[in-house]
C-alpha cells in the first residue's frame, strides 16, 4: 500500500471517530455540534472516495490506455479496501444528522 493510500486509510477511520463524536454530541444534547459533525463525516467520506479514484488517474499523465486501465482498477481496489469505512460512516451519519436537525427545528418553533 502506498503512502497516499495509507494516509487516506487513516482519514477514512478518522471519519468513524467523527461519527462517534457526533453521536456523543447528540447524547449531550449539543444539536448544532452534532449537525456540523455529521456533515463533516459525509464530506470526509466523499473526499476519500473521490481522491482515491481521481489522483492515480491524474498522476498517470500521458500514459497509454492499458496503463490507465490498470491505474483505474487499482484505484477501485483501493476504494474497496480503504474507502469502505468512510462510506459506511457517511451512511451512518444520517442518524445523528436527522435527530439534530429535527431537534433544532423543534427548538425554533
DODREN-509448 format. One line per field, with one value per residue: x, y, z of N, C-alpha, C in turn; residue number from 1. Coordinates in steps of 0.05 Angstrom, whole numbers, padded with zeros to 5 digits. Example, Ala and Ser with C-alpha at 12.3 -4.5 7.8 and 13.67 -1.06 7.14 Angstrom:
n_xx = [00264,00257]
n_yy = [-00114,-00045]
n_zz = [00156,00142]
ca_xx = [00246,00273]
ca_yy = [-00090,-00021]
ca_zz = [00156,00143]
c_xx = [00264,00258]
c_yy = [-00066,00001]
c_zz = [00156,00157]
resi = [1,2]
***
This chain:
n_xx = [00017,00011,00040,00004,-00045,-00044,-00047,-00098,-00127,-00122,-00149,-00199,-00213,-00213,-00259,-00297,-00287,-00303,-00357,-00371,-00362,-00403,-00447,-00440,-00446,-00500,-00520,-00507,-00539,-00523,-00540,-00528,-00472,-00473,-00499,-00462,-00417,-00438,-00446,-00393,-00373,-00396,-00374,-00319,-00321,-00338,-00296,-00252,-00264,-00268,-00215,-00184,-00199,-00190,-00138,-00096,-00106,-00095,-00041,-00021,-00017,00004,-00001,-00006,-00068,-00075,-00045,-00071,-00120,-00103,-00087,-00136,-00164,-00133,-00144,-00199,-00196,-00168,-00208,-00246,-00218,-00196,-00231,-00280,-00293,-00302,-00345,-00385,-00388,-00406,-00457,-00480,-00480,-00526,-00564,-00550,-00550,-00603,-00631,-00610,-00623,-00679,-00689,-00667,-00701,-00749,-00737,-00735,-00787]
n_yy = [-00023,00044,00106,00147,00120,00098,00143,00162,00119,00126,00174,00157,00121,00160,00187,00154,00163,00216,00209,00180,00221,00256,00226,00225,00279,00285,00255,00287,00328,00370,00399,00431,00422,00367,00366,00394,00360,00313,00329,00338,00286,00264,00295,00282,00228,00228,00257,00223,00178,00202,00223,00176,00152,00192,00216,00176,00172,00223,00226,00192,00218,00223,00169,00105,00075,00023,00025,00065,00040,00000,00032,00054,00008,-00005,00039,00031,-00016,00003,00038,00001,-00025,00015,00058,00040,00042,00098,00107,00076,00102,00151,00137,00121,00168,00194,00186,00215,00265,00272,00270,00314,00355,00352,00364,00416,00444,00438,00467,00519,00533]
n_zz = [00000,-00017,00007,00001,-00001,00050,00082,00068,00087,00142,00147,00131,00173,00212,00201,00223,00276,00280,00270,00316,00353,00337,00352,00407,00417,00405,00447,00489,00480,00446,00396,00350,00345,00335,00286,00253,00257,00235,00182,00168,00168,00123,00083,00089,00076,00022,00001,00009,-00022,-00072,-00079,-00079,-00126,-00166,-00162,-00176,-00231,-00249,-00238,-00275,-00324,-00389,-00401,-00434,-00458,-00435,-00389,-00361,-00352,-00317,-00274,-00260,-00244,-00200,-00169,-00159,-00129,-00084,-00064,-00049,-00008,00027,00028,00046,00103,00108,00074,00099,00148,00129,00112,00160,00188,00178,00217,00268,00244,00225,00274,00302,00267,00269,00323,00326,00292,00319,00364,00344,00335]
ca_xx = [00000,00028,00038,-00021,-00067,-00043,-00058,-00127,-00138,-00124,-00171,-00224,-00220,-00218,-00287,-00312,-00283,-00320,-00384,-00375,-00364,-00429,-00466,-00437,-00458,-00529,-00526,-00504,-00559,-00510,-00552,-00512,-00447,-00479,-00505,-00437,-00400,-00450,-00440,-00364,-00368,-00404,-00354,-00295,-00326,-00338,-00269,-00234,-00270,-00260,-00186,-00172,-00204,-00181,-00109,-00079,-00111,-00081,-00012,-00013,-00010,00000,00004,-00022,-00094,-00074,-00034,-00093,-00139,-00090,-00088,-00164,-00171,-00120,-00160,-00224,-00188,-00162,-00233,-00258,-00203,-00191,-00253,-00304,-00302,-00312,-00372,-00403,-00391,-00423,-00485,-00490,-00482,-00553,-00579,-00546,-00558,-00632,-00640,-00602,-00639,-00706,-00689,-00663,-00726,-00769,-00730,-00740,-00816]
ca_yy = [00000,00068,00126,00162,00103,00095,00168,00162,00099,00139,00194,00141,00113,00184,00194,00138,00177,00240,00199,00175,00247,00267,00211,00235,00306,00280,00245,00310,00348,00392,00393,00444,00408,00341,00372,00401,00336,00294,00339,00334,00258,00259,00308,00266,00203,00233,00265,00200,00162,00217,00225,00150,00146,00213,00222,00159,00179,00248,00221,00176,00236,00215,00140,00092,00067,-00001,00034,00080,00020,-00012,00051,00056,-00016,-00003,00058,00018,-00034,00019,00047,-00022,-00032,00038,00077,00028,00054,00125,00105,00066,00124,00171,00128,00121,00196,00204,00184,00239,00289,00274,00276,00341,00374,00352,00379,00445,00455,00439,00489,00544,00539]
ca_zz = [00000,-00019,00029,-00004,00007,00079,00095,00064,00104,00168,00145,00130,00200,00227,00197,00243,00302,00279,00273,00344,00366,00331,00369,00435,00418,00407,00474,00507,00470,00432,00369,00328,00341,00323,00258,00240,00255,00216,00155,00164,00162,00095,00066,00091,00061,-00007,-00007,00009,-00045,-00096,-00082,-00085,-00154,-00184,-00161,-00192,-00259,-00254,-00237,-00299,-00345,-00417,-00403,-00454,-00447,-00418,-00363,-00348,-00343,-00294,-00252,-00252,-00229,-00174,-00153,-00150,-00108,-00060,-00053,-00036,00016,00045,00029,00057,00129,00104,00062,00120,00167,00116,00112,00188,00198,00173,00242,00284,00228,00225,00301,00308,00251,00279,00348,00322,00280,00341,00383,00331,00335]
c_xx = [00018,00023,00012,-00045,-00068,-00054,-00088,-00141,-00141,-00147,-00198,-00232,-00224,-00247,-00305,-00310,-00301,-00349,-00390,-00378,-00392,-00450,-00464,-00449,-00488,-00536,-00524,-00523,-00546,-00517,-00536,-00486,-00451,-00485,-00480,-00419,-00411,-00445,-00410,-00358,-00375,-00383,-00327,-00298,-00325,-00310,-00250,-00239,-00262,-00230,-00174,-00176,-00190,-00151,-00092,-00082,-00096,-00051,-00003,-00005,-00016,00007,-00014,-00048,-00093,-00064,-00055,-00114,-00129,-00092,-00117,-00173,-00158,-00135,-00186,-00218,-00182,-00188,-00247,-00244,-00201,-00215,-00279,-00312,-00313,-00340,-00392,-00408,-00409,-00453,-00496,-00493,-00509,-00569,-00575,-00554,-00588,-00643,-00634,-00618,-00668,-00708,-00685,-00688,-00748,-00763,-00735,-00770,-00825]
c_yy = [00025,00087,00142,00146,00100,00120,00170,00141,00110,00159,00179,00131,00137,00193,00178,00152,00202,00232,00193,00201,00260,00252,00220,00263,00304,00272,00268,00333,00374,00389,00406,00430,00381,00345,00378,00376,00316,00303,00334,00305,00252,00272,00293,00241,00207,00242,00242,00183,00176,00219,00198,00144,00167,00216,00202,00164,00204,00244,00206,00194,00226,00185,00128,00081,00042,00007,00049,00061,00006,00006,00054,00032,-00016,00017,00047,-00001,-00019,00030,00025,-00028,-00009,00056,00066,00039,00082,00125,00095,00088,00146,00163,00128,00149,00208,00205,00208,00264,00293,00282,00305,00361,00375,00368,00409,00458,00457,00462,00517,00552,00551]
c_zz = [00000,00005,00026,00006,00037,00093,00091,00081,00133,00168,00145,00158,00219,00223,00216,00270,00303,00281,00302,00360,00361,00348,00398,00437,00419,00435,00494,00500,00459,00403,00347,00323,00328,00293,00242,00236,00236,00187,00149,00156,00133,00076,00066,00074,00032,-00016,-00009,-00016,-00071,-00100,-00089,-00115,-00173,-00185,-00177,-00222,-00267,-00255,-00262,-00322,-00372,-00420,-00424,-00441,-00429,-00390,-00348,-00337,-00318,-00270,-00242,-00236,-00202,-00156,-00143,-00127,-00082,-00048,-00038,-00009,00036,00048,00041,00084,00126,00092,00083,00140,00155,00117,00141,00199,00193,00199,00260,00270,00230,00253,00308,00292,00261,00305,00345,00310,00301,00360,00370,00332,00360]
resi = [1,2,3,4,5,6,7,8,9,10,11,12,13,14,15,16,17,18,19,20,21,22,23,24,25,26,27,28,29,30,31,32,33,34,35,36,37,38,39,40,41,42,43,44,45,46,47,48,49,50,51,52,53,54,55,56,57,58,59,60,61,62,63,64,65,66,67,68,69,70,71,72,73,74,75,76,77,78,79,80,81,82,83,84,85,86,87,88,89,90,91,92,93,94,95,96,97,98,99,100,101,102,103,104,105,106,107,108,109]
***
